[in-house]
Amino acid sequence: MTNKSNTDKPHYIAHRSRLRDRFIQQGISGLQPYEIIELFLTFVIPQKDVKPAAKVAIDKFGSVKGFFDADEKELSQIPFFKDKALALRKFIKEVSLLYYKQQAEQLPVTQSKEELISYCKAKLGFQPNEEFWIISLDSKQAIIKENLISKGLSDKTPVYPKQVIEKAMKNGASSLLLLHNHPNGNPQASEQDISITKAIEIPARVLNISIYDHIIVAEDKYFSFKENKLL
């Protein structure tokens, strides 16, 4: 029985190799958006032509970001985007967030502003609903712990100062970084944001806990209370 020649191999086998080589040589900028999704699929679908499915995903969700933000049920309607692909997508997103977090934790927040802002954007910038977090800092303003205080609707979430103070005390915080998002894309602080910051700052000060900053993120933009002299 004769062996099959290389010409009998499916056309996408060589294409996959070329795609990986181009990525290694040129980085992500060397790939078209659909090719990024195609390369992603090659790690979980070893024996299929995944280019058509990748193009459908880009057409449907508009961008690589849209692909990573897409609802699982919607995405799973496209061929090949099943359990393994969904798990890999979640893994990539969470590893990326962990990377930004550990970068921010390497130095006190006073020395790692850029890393801190990058982490805040990665964590909440593109969340569909508003979330309010506190990041507890020690006496050297290094990160101790972060806590989700509340998660609400697309335009608001309830925040109770007592709950914030209790978490801060439990964490042994010397100061607090307040963090929340505006899903509407505008990071500008509202009157309610200013009021809740003051409502937290007053009892915190009594307990010798300072508010280092309150950061609002919206997509890839941010607003800092400290930079805008609101703290």
Rosetta blueprint (number, residue, H / E / L):
1 M L
2 T L
3 N L
4 K L
5 S L
6 N H
7 T H
8 D H
9 K L
10 P L
11 H H
12 Y H
13 I H
14 A H
15 H H
16 R H
17 S H
18 R H
19 L H
20 R H
21 D H
22 R H
23 F H
24 I H
25 Q H
26 Q H
27 G L
28 I H
29 S H
30 G H
31 L L
32 Q L
33 P H
34 Y H
35 E H
36 I H
37 I H
38 E H
39 L H
40 F H
41 L H
42 T H
43 F L
44 V L
45 I L
46 P L
47 Q L
48 K L
49 D L
50 V L
51 K H
52 P H
53 A H
54 A H
55 K H
56 V H
57 A H
58 I H
59 D H
60 K H
61 F H
62 G L
63 S L
64 V H
65 K H
66 G H
67 F H
68 F H
69 D H
70 A L
71 D L
72 E H
73 K H
74 E H
75 L H
76 S L
77 Q L
78 I L
79 P L
80 F L
81 F L
82 K L
83 D H
84 K H
85 A H
86 L H
87 A H
88 L H
89 R H
90 K H
91 F H
92 I H
93 K H
94 E H
95 V H
96 S H
97 L H
98 L H
99 Y H
100 Y H
101 K H
102 Q H
103 Q H
104 A H
105 E H
106 Q L
107 L L
108 P L
109 V H
110 T H
111 Q H
112 S L
113 K H
114 E H
115 E H
116 L H
117 I H
118 S H
119 Y H
120 C H
121 K H
122 A H
123 K H
124 L H
125 G L
126 F L
127 Q L
128 P L
129 N L
130 E L
131 E E
132 F E
133 W E
134 I E
135 I E
136 S E
137 L E
138 D L
139 S L
140 K L
141 Q L
142 A L
143 I E
144 I E
145 K E
146 E E
147 N E
148 L E
149 I E
150 S E
151 K E
152 G L
153 L L
154 S L
155 D L
156 K L
157 T L
158 P L
159 V L
160 Y L
161 P H
162 K H
163 Q H
164 V H
165 I H
166 E H
167 K H
168 A H
169 M H
170 K H
171 N H
172 G L
173 A L
174 S L
175 S E
176 L E
177 L E
178 L E
179 L E
180 H E
181 N E
182 H L
183 P L
184 N L
185 G L
186 N L
187 P L
188 Q L
189 A L
190 S L
191 E H
192 Q H
193 D H
194 I H
195 S H
196 I H
197 T H
198 K H
199 A H
200 I H
201 E H
202 I H
203 P H
204 A H
205 R H
206 V H
207 L L
208 N L
209 I L
210 S E
211 I E
212 Y E
213 D E
214 H E
215 I E
216 I E
217 V E
218 A E
219 E L
220 D L
221 K E
222 Y E
223 F E
224 S E
225 F L
226 K L
227 E L
228 N L
229 K L
230 L L
231 L L
